[in-house]
Amino acid sequence: MFDGSQRRVVSLWFPRLASDRVLRGCPLEGPFALTLKQSNANRLYCLNAEAAHQGLHQGMSHSDARAFCPDLQTAPADLLQDQRFLQILRRWATRYCPWVGLEGRDGLMLDISGSAHLFGGEEGMLNDMRRRLMRAGLSAQVGLADTRGAAWALAHHGEGVAPPGEMLPALQSLPVAALRLGEQTTTALARLGLRQIGDLAIAPRAPLTRRFGSDVMMRLDQALGRHPEEITPLADPPHYGVRMTLPEPIGIVSDVMAGAQRLLTRLCATLTTQEMGARVFEITLRRVDRDTQTVELRLARPLRDPQRILPLFERGLAGVDAGFGIDQLRLEATQVEPLPARQITHVSTRDKGQLDDLITRIGTRIGLENIQRFLPADSHIPERSFIVAPAAYSDPASGWASANPRPLCLIPPEPIAGTGPQPPERFRWRRMSLTTGRATGPERIAPEWWLEDDNWRSGLRDYWRIETLEGRRLWLFYTPQNPGWFVQGEFA
């Protein structure tokens, strides 16, 4: 009879987690594998069962695999999506117990102590796990024991159940690799004749510790329950959402704004505790007829100050049709970013955020992506010395680092009459006759050979800053390889 105080641990190993994830969304017939670039070679990362039956294995080069199996279908691996999928499985596993932790990149560890009776015992719980995972299209191997190490060993090398208090009989026939030892260590132990856990358990401890260190015996003691090993459950991510149910329906904008203020105060308190700021808010208004309306607020900067956020909601909430009344409000921060706390000083010279609030107000009308700013780029080519980026998703630069001034207005090169490397004394540009009063230069700019730009195929350019007697301040350049003069900009 199982004692409720006895600790019991389940290890879930998904040997084909990555390939099963992909095939769930796009089922395929025949051998299939995911590839990953390792050491400048494209190698197999995860295979389905049919590919393994063809003799392929993980780490095999893609070219060799195609030679052995011409009908092999492949796709690139996505490690980030695999980890997200494993997190989803972790949340699913909390249906069996609250203590669920990750085990590497393809496994879960569950502490089911005291919860197996809810599923009719341990056998009923394991059968329910296997049935649900099979229905979901996931291949899994399950191990159950008193310790984390024993459960891992059974899942990876035996897929069985160790009765309570009988770890060594259940593990003694498994290879020493089941103790989570490195390949070099297992090879060295095999040379000494210690190939199974039972052989290692009866071997003298002192010589093994002197030769291999304390890791080998510690792993053995963890598996047999002589050395404690905890399971650290991952906490669920914080939920940035609050809700308010009203005793009486409301419909006036001022009442809705008052409710939104109360929700913002609560939500921003949570954001402050987590040192996060919200980029996107969504407030959902439920009417008494169960119809809902959603108002979205996209901010130019992450914020958690309710006094600054509330006025930005006014335009969206003013256009809501309350119908016969609103009886529930729900506010959620759907996109958050880290916003660490800042030191407060008696000197207040920083930006108060008025520009960000203005960008937000304009962005609610025309879209945040349509409000753009110029930013400096790392290039000495005039046309490539700047980029255009959305103001809401970029920080303003302090200035362009250039030893020579650049014109505020750049135009495509326009030819003018002139001969020789010195600026012409008189020239005609855009139907205007201009006279050179002062010329500063030249500044020689060479093309960037690694970029293909037809405008710079002529080679070097010598730039001059020309101040004309008529008041025009132009930026001219001369091309020595193909002699000619051009106007490319005008100073303010």
ZIGIHU-V244438 format. One record per pair of residues at least 4 apart in sequence whose ideal C-beta (glycine too) atoms are under 6 Angstrom apart, sorted by the first residue. I is the first residue (numbers start at 1). J is the second residue. Records with the same first field share a line. If there is no record, write none. Layout:
I->J + J
This chain:
4->114
6->164
7->113 + 146
8->112 + 113
9->111 + 148 + 151
10->110 + 112 + 144
11->109 + 143 + 151 + 152 + 155
12->108 + 140
13->107 + 141 + 155 + 156
14->106 + 140
16->20 + 139
17->106
18->34 + 46 + 77 + 82
19->34 + 46 + 48
20->138
21->85
23->27
24->137
28->32 + 73
30->71
31->50 + 51 + 54 + 69 + 72
32->48 + 51 + 73
33->44 + 47 + 51 + 74
34->45 + 46 + 75 + 77
35->42 + 45 + 62 + 74 + 76
36->45 + 77
37->42
38->43
41->61
42->62
43->59 + 61
44->58 + 60 + 65
45->77
47->51 + 52 + 56
51->56
54->69
56->60 + 65
60->64 + 65
65->72
66->72
90->100 + 108
93->100 + 108 + 110
94->100
97->110 + 112 + 115
99->111 + 231 + 233
100->110 + 233
101->109 + 231 + 232 + 233
103->107 + 108 + 109
109->148 + 231
111->231
112->116
116->121 + 122 + 125
119->124 + 125 + 128
120->124
126->142
133->138 + 140
141->155 + 159
142->155
143->151 + 154 + 155
144->161
145->150 + 151 + 154 + 162
146->225
147->223 + 225
148->229
149->222 + 223
150->162 + 167 + 171 + 223
153->157 + 171 + 174 + 178
154->158 + 160
157->174 + 178
158->174
162->167 + 170
166->170
167->171 + 224 + 225
168->172 + 224
171->197
172->197 + 198
174->178 + 197
176->186 + 189 + 200
177->186
179->219 + 220 + 223
180->219
181->185 + 186
189->194
190->195
194->199 + 200 + 203
205->209 + 217
208->212 + 216
209->214 + 217
212->216
214->218
218->227
221->226 + 227
222->227 + 229
238->274
240->333 + 336
241->332
242->263 + 266 + 267 + 331
243->330
244->259 + 263 + 329
245->328
246->327
249->288 + 325 + 326 + 327
250->255 + 326
251->322 + 325
253->318
256->317
259->329
260->313
261->310
263->331
264->268 + 306 + 309 + 310
265->306
267->331
268->304 + 306
271->276 + 304
272->304
275->340
276->336 + 339
277->302 + 303 + 304 + 337 + 339
278->333 + 336
279->299 + 302 + 335 + 337
280->298 + 334 + 335
281->297 + 333
282->294 + 296 + 332 + 334
283->295 + 331
284->292 + 294 + 330
285->293 + 320 + 326 + 329
286->292 + 328
287->291 + 323 + 326
288->324 + 325 + 327
293->320
295->316 + 317
297->312 + 313
298->368
299->303 + 360
300->356 + 359 + 360 + 392
301->356
302->337 + 339
303->308 + 309
306->310
312->360
313->317
322->326
353->357
359->363 + 371 + 391 + 392
362->371
363->368 + 371
366->370
368->392
369->390
371->391
372->388 + 390
373->391
374->386
375->387 + 389 + 397
376->397 + 400
377->384 + 385 + 386 + 387
379->384 + 385
380->445
381->448
389->394
402->406
404->443
407->475 + 489 + 490 + 491
408->492
409->489 + 490
410->489
413->486 + 488
414->487
415->486
416->427 + 429 + 485 + 487
417->427
418->424 + 427 + 485
421->478
423->436 + 439 + 464 + 466
425->436
426->435
427->434
428->433
429->487
434->468 + 470 + 472
435->468 + 469
436->466
437->467 + 468 + 469
438->467
439->464 + 466
440->465
441->463 + 464 + 465
442->462 + 464
443->463
444->462
445->461
446->460
447->456
458->479 + 481 + 482
459->481
460->480
461->477 + 479
462->478
463->477
464->476
466->474 + 476
467->473
468->472
473->491
474->487 + 490
475->488 + 489
476->487
477->486
478->485
479->484
